[in-house]
Amino acid sequence: MAGSEVVEIIILSMRDAFLAVTVFVAAMVFLFSWLQYATSGKFVEYIKRNKRYQPVIGALMGLTPGCGGAIVVMPMFARGYVTYGTVVATLIATLGDAAFVLIGAAIVGSISLESVIAVHAISFFVGVLWGYLIDATGTTPRSPFGRLGKSKDIISDDEINVHENQQSTLDDMPREEPDGIGYKILHQGYMLWWIVTLIGLVFAILLLVWAAQDPDYELKLSLNPFTLDGFITWIGLLGTTFSVILYIAQKNWFADDTEATIGDKLHSMRETMVHSASETAFVTFWVMIAYLVFEFSMLLSGVGEDDMARYGDGIFAVIVASTIGLIPGCGPQIIAITAYTKDMISFPALTANAISQDGDALFPLLVRHKSASLWATIHTTIPAIITGMLLLLFNYSP
């Protein structure tokens, strides 16, 4: 393996991670963060008042790209506002930040829009169905097998802290505290990141237009900034570099959203922009890692994408994808979802991972209700495997 090949793979991975994914993710993250900022209070009050429809509303909040909607639901369970079935429905429906990767891939034409719609629709349907089934069978963290088994007081009910005064979940969500150099880098450097990202977005759209006009058009690798290809390459390299810096500054290696960041975003437009940059930087880092893993795997093994795709189909792929979904946080899930955008895993495996994964929402639940977080991972993995197997059986792929 020549040194020039290694350098080329790194440069292309950094450039493509930014221009093919980051710039589009940034626009979507900001849009959905703003929508949460504008409407989340209404959702929270509505879900508390309508117990009958809680699994549906929870699944809808989980369905929104990113982890914000799902994270808002988790403390509501700890306060006794929503049912355990609502928690499971929300976690099943959420794809976390991996949803942005899927949508971005559809925008640039790497995958079909139908597949994005299909995986979200299936996740939502399974989430609602499984959520109501959980509640109907009396399944809870204390009775994880519902009426089929005996209650197991794994962790005391004292874990659930019910506020009788029905204080708004959003009002008493924690806020971030200024903490060290990482906080300063994030809050002082986010505007520079946004400027580079907006420039990158313009060129990314132009690249799509040029590719549509000329199917043979391809951005060439060049490091001469005085040529168009070289200038675009440097924009990609700078964008990814700034993203990695923001990723390191936030000190969260597998998760980006927390209750504190959601609390900030729901109360301040400036914080919405800061944490949108942080969230997108997180996605960029893990997409870059995925690109590097795939490219170096093919280089070292001597196999192509078609050969690797053979291992991403069938029962084994569904089980592995579901198992990856057991890992908390969005980082490993982004790698799994990126594998689908590169045709390395099948649609049934993609769907199994989408249903099984809980994104960052599992962390606030883990803090407040350990047994609920443990059983929720199991109760979301079971329908993930079942759904993946059914899609395999019927050979469904949009």
C-alpha positions in Angstrom: 0.0 0.0 0.0 1.7 3.2 -1.2 1.7 6.3 0.9 0.1 8.3 -1.9 -2.9 6.0 -1.8 -3.3 6.5 1.9 -3.2 10.3 1.5 -5.6 10.2 -1.4 -8.1 8.1 0.6 -7.9 10.5 3.6 -8.4 13.6 1.4 -11.3 12.1 -0.6 -13.0 10.8 2.6 -12.7 14.2 4.3 -13.8 16.1 1.2 -16.8 13.8 0.4 -17.9 13.6 4.0 -18.3 17.4 4.0 -19.6 18.1 0.5 -21.8 15.0 0.1 -23.2 14.8 3.7 -22.3 17.6 6.1 -23.6 20.6 4.2 -27.0 19.0 3.6 -27.2 17.6 7.2 -26.4 21.1 8.5 -29.4 22.6 6.7 -31.7 19.8 8.0 -30.4 19.9 11.5 -31.0 23.6 11.8 -34.5 23.3 10.3 -35.6 20.6 12.7 -33.9 22.2 15.6 -35.8 25.4 14.9 -39.0 23.5 14.6 -38.4 21.8 17.9 -37.6 25.3 19.4 -40.9 26.6 18.0 -43.2 23.7 18.7 -41.9 21.3 21.3 -43.7 22.9 24.2 -47.0 22.3 22.5 -46.1 18.6 21.9 -45.1 18.1 25.5 -48.3 19.5 26.9 -50.4 17.6 24.3 -48.8 14.2 25.0 -49.3 14.7 28.8 -53.0 15.3 28.3 -53.8 12.5 25.8 -52.7 9.2 27.3 -54.7 7.2 24.7 -52.6 8.5 21.9 -49.3 8.6 23.6 -47.6 5.8 21.6 -48.6 7.5 18.4 -47.4 10.9 19.5 -44.2 9.4 21.0 -43.5 7.7 17.7 -44.0 10.9 15.8 -41.6 12.7 18.1 -39.1 9.8 17.6 -39.6 10.0 13.8 -38.2 13.6 13.6 -34.6 13.4 12.4 -32.1 13.8 15.2 -32.5 12.7 18.8 -34.2 15.9 20.2 -37.8 14.7 20.0 -37.0 11.3 21.6 -34.9 12.8 24.4 -37.8 15.1 25.4 -40.0 12.0 25.9 -37.6 10.1 28.2 -37.8 12.3 31.3 -41.6 12.4 30.8 -41.6 8.7 31.6 -39.4 9.2 34.6 -41.9 11.7 35.9 -44.8 9.4 35.3 -46.3 11.5 32.5 -46.2 8.8 29.7 -46.5 5.0 29.6 -43.7 2.6 29.1 -45.2 1.6 25.7 -44.8 5.3 24.7 -41.0 5.0 25.5 -40.6 1.9 23.4 -42.7 3.4 20.5 -40.5 6.5 20.6 -37.2 4.6 20.7 -38.3 2.2 17.9 -39.3 5.1 15.6 -36.2 7.2 16.1 -33.2 6.9 13.8 -31.3 9.6 15.6 -28.7 11.5 13.7 -28.4 8.5 11.2 -31.7 9.8 9.7 -29.8 12.9 8.5 -27.2 10.7 6.7 -30.0 8.8 4.9 -31.8 12.0 3.8 -28.6 13.5 2.7 -27.7 10.4 0.7 -31.2 10.6 -1.0 -30.6 14.3 -1.9 -27.3 13.5 -3.7 -28.8 10.5 -5.3 -26.8 7.8 -3.5 -30.0 6.0 -2.5 -33.6 6.4 -3.5 -36.0 8.6 -1.7 -38.4 5.7 -1.6 -36.1 3.7 0.7 -35.8 6.7 3.1 -39.6 7.0 3.2 -40.0 3.3 3.6 -37.6 2.8 6.5 -39.2 5.7 8.4 -42.8 4.5 7.7 -41.9 0.9 8.8 -40.2 2.2 11.9 -43.2 4.4 12.8 -45.7 1.6 12.1 -43.8 -1.0 14.2 -43.2 1.6 16.9 -46.9 2.4 17.3 -48.0 -1.2 17.1 -45.3 -2.5 19.5 -46.0 0.4 21.9 -49.7 -0.3 22.2 -48.9 -4.1 22.5 -46.5 -3.3 25.4 -49.1 -1.3 27.2 -51.9 -3.8 26.5 -49.9 -6.7 27.9 -49.0 -4.8 31.0 -45.3 -4.9 30.1 -43.2 -2.6 32.3 -39.6 -2.5 33.5 -40.8 -4.3 36.7 -42.8 -6.8 34.6 -40.6 -7.2 31.5 -42.6 -10.2 30.2 -46.0 -8.6 30.9 -48.7 -10.9 32.0 -46.7 -13.9 30.9 -44.3 -13.6 33.8 -44.0 -12.4 37.4 -43.1 -8.9 38.4 -39.4 -8.4 39.1 -38.6 -5.5 41.2 -35.2 -5.0 39.6 -35.0 -1.4 40.6 -37.3 0.3 43.1 -40.2 2.4 42.0 -38.5 5.2 43.8 -36.6 5.7 40.5 -39.7 7.3 39.1 -40.0 10.8 40.4 -43.6 12.0 39.7 -44.2 15.7 40.0 -47.7 16.2 41.2 -47.7 19.9 40.1 -47.3 18.8 36.5 -44.4 21.2 35.9 -43.5 21.5 32.2 -40.9 19.0 31.2 -39.2 21.6 29.0 -39.0 24.3 31.7 -37.1 22.1 34.2 -34.8 20.4 31.7 -31.2 21.0 32.7 -29.1 23.6 30.9 -25.4 23.5 29.9 -22.9 25.1 32.2 -19.8 26.8 30.8 -17.1 24.3 31.2 -13.5 24.8 30.1 -11.9 25.4 26.7 -14.2 23.0 24.9 -17.2 25.1 25.7 -15.4 28.3 24.6 -14.3 26.7 21.3 -17.8 25.6 20.5 -19.5 28.9 21.4 -16.9 31.1 19.8 -16.1 29.0 16.7 -19.5 28.0 15.6 -20.0 31.1 13.3 -16.8 30.3 11.4 -18.0 26.7 10.9 -21.3 28.0 9.6 -19.6 30.3 7.1 -17.5 27.5 5.7 -20.6 25.2 5.7 -22.7 27.7 3.8 -20.0 28.1 1.1 -19.8 24.3 0.9 -23.6 24.0 0.5 -23.5 26.4 -2.5 -20.8 24.3 -4.2 -22.5 21.0 -3.2 -25.7 22.2 -4.9 -23.7 23.3 -8.0 -22.0 19.9 -8.2 -25.4 18.2 -8.2 -26.5 20.6 -11.0 -23.4 20.0 -13.0 -23.7 16.2 -12.6 -27.3 16.3 -13.8 -26.3 18.3 -16.9 -23.3 16.0 -17.6 -23.6 12.4 -16.2 -19.9 11.9 -16.8 -18.9 14.9 -14.7 -16.7 14.1 -11.7 -14.9 16.3 -9.2 -11.2 15.7 -9.7 -8.8 15.5 -6.8 -6.6 18.6 -6.8 -4.9 20.6 -4.0 -4.3 23.7 -6.1 -6.7 26.2 -4.6 -6.5 28.4 -7.7 -8.4 25.8 -9.8 -12.1 25.1 -9.3 -11.6 21.5 -8.3 -8.8 22.5 -5.9 -10.8 25.3 -4.3 -13.8 22.9 -3.7 -11.5 20.3 -2.3 -10.0 22.8 0.2 -13.5 23.8 1.2 -14.3 20.2 2.0 -11.0 19.7 3.9 -11.5 22.9 5.9 -15.1 22.0 6.7 -14.3 18.5 7.9 -11.3 19.8 9.9 -13.5 22.4 11.7 -16.1 19.7 12.3 -13.5 17.4 13.9 -12.4 20.3 16.1 -16.0 21.0 17.2 -16.5 17.3 17.8 -13.5 17.0 20.1 -14.5 20.2 21.9 -17.9 18.8 22.9 -16.3 15.9 24.6 -19.1 13.4 23.7 -17.6 10.5 21.7 -20.7 8.4 20.9 -23.5 10.9 21.6 -24.0 14.5 20.8 -27.5 15.5 22.1 -28.1 15.5 25.9 -30.9 16.9 28.0 -28.8 20.0 28.6 -28.2 20.7 24.9 -31.9 20.1 24.1 -32.8 22.4 27.0 -30.5 25.1 25.5 -31.9 24.7 22.0 -35.5 24.9 23.2 -34.9 28.2 25.0 -32.4 30.2 22.8 -32.1 30.7 19.0 -28.4 31.4 19.4 -28.0 28.1 21.3 -30.0 26.4 18.5 -27.3 27.5 16.0 -24.4 26.5 18.3 -25.8 23.0 19.0 -26.9 22.6 15.4 -23.2 23.1 14.4 -22.1 20.7 17.2 -24.6 18.0 16.1 -23.7 18.3 12.5 -20.0 18.1 13.4 -20.7 14.9 15.3 -22.4 13.4 12.2 -19.5 14.5 10.0 -16.9 12.9 12.2 -18.6 9.5 12.2 -19.4 9.6 8.5 -15.7 10.3 7.8 -14.8 7.4 10.0 -17.2 5.2 8.1 -15.7 6.3 4.8 -12.2 5.6 6.0 -13.2 2.2 7.4 -14.8 1.1 4.1 -12.1 2.5 1.8 -9.2 1.0 3.8 -11.1 -2.3 4.2 -11.4 -2.6 0.5 -7.8 -1.4 -0.1 -6.3 -3.9 2.4 -8.5 -6.8 1.5 -8.4 -6.3 -2.2 -12.2 -6.7 -2.6 -14.6 -4.3 -4.1 -17.9 -2.9 -2.9 -19.9 -5.6 -4.7 -17.9 -8.4 -2.9 -18.4 -6.7 0.5 -22.2 -6.3 -0.2 -22.5 -10.1 -0.3 -21.9 -10.2 3.4 -24.5 -7.4 4.0 -27.5 -9.5 3.0 -29.4 -12.4 4.6 -30.2 -13.4 8.1 -26.8 -12.9 9.5 -26.8 -9.2 8.3 -30.1 -8.6 10.0 -29.0 -10.0 13.3 -25.7 -8.1 13.2 -27.5 -4.8 12.3 -29.9 -5.4 15.2 -27.1 -6.1 17.6 -25.3 -2.8 16.6 -28.6 -1.1 17.4 -28.1 -2.2 21.1 -25.2 0.2 21.4 -26.3 3.5 22.9 -25.4 6.7 21.0 -25.6 7.7 17.4 -21.9 7.1 16.4 -21.9 3.4 15.7 -25.4 3.7 14.1 -24.1 6.3 11.6 -21.5 3.8 10.5 -24.2 1.1 10.0 -26.5 3.5 8.1 -23.6 4.7 5.9 -23.0 1.1 4.9 -26.4 1.1 3.4 -25.8 4.3 1.4 -22.7 2.5 -0.1 -24.8 -0.6 -1.0 -23.0 -2.8 1.6 -26.0 -3.9 3.6 -29.5 -4.8 2.5 -32.7 -2.9 3.2 -33.9 -5.5 5.7 -30.6 -5.0 7.6 -31.0 -1.2 7.4 -34.6 -1.5 8.8 -33.5 -3.8 11.6 -30.9 -1.4 12.7 -33.3 1.6 12.4 -35.8 -0.1 14.7 -33.3 -1.5 17.2 -31.2 1.7 17.7 -32.2 4.2 20.3 -29.9 7.0 19.4 -28.9 9.4 22.2 -32.3 9.1 23.9 -31.2 6.1 25.9 -28.7 8.2 28.0 -31.2 10.4 29.8 -33.4 7.3 30.5 -30.3 5.4 31.8 -29.7 8.2 34.3 -33.3 8.4 35.6 -34.5 4.8 35.3 -31.8 2.1 34.8 -34.1 -0.9 34.5 -36.3 0.9 31.9 -33.2 1.7 29.8 -32.1 -1.9 30.0 -35.4 -3.5 29.1 -36.1 -0.8 26.4 -33.1 -1.9 24.5 -34.3 -5.5 24.6 -37.9 -4.6 23.8 -36.8 -2.6 20.7 -34.4 -5.3 19.4 -37.1 -8.1 19.4 -39.3 -6.3 16.8 -36.2 -5.2 14.9 -35.2 -8.9 14.3 -38.8 -9.9 13.5 -39.3 -7.1 11.0 -35.9 -7.6 9.3 -36.7 -11.3 8.9 -40.2 -10.6 7.5 -38.7 -8.2 4.9 -36.2 -10.9 4.0 -39.0 -13.5 3.7 -40.9 -11.3 1.3 -37.8 -10.0 -0.4 -38.9 -6.4 0.0 -36.5 -3.7 -1.0 -37.8 -0.3 -2.3 
